[in-house]
Amino acid sequence: MCGRYTFFSTKDIVDQYNLIPKEKAQLEIFQDNYNVTPGSEMPVIIRGEQQHHLKFMIWGLLPAWSKTEESGLKLINARVEGLFEKPM
């Protein structure tokens, strides 16, 4: 699994998902990024029944045992086969 991804072409995202004007303005502050790293706060499209919504999220998995966000966000992926059997 990869530990990085790219984010670009915000105009295409706005057009494709028909975001509301407030969310369009929030998305426009992001510039193309060809090296998004774990722990980065990035826009995510949440699919709703009638309308898609934009939410800003931090990339990473936060285990239940983690006492702070910083210690938990080191984990960025997991195998689905053992996800519920292992403590992460």
Summary of the structure (lengths in Angstrom):
residues: 88
radius of gyration: 15.5
end to end distance: 16.0
largest distance: 43.4
contacts: 176
relative contact order: 0.17
helix: 25%
strand: 24%
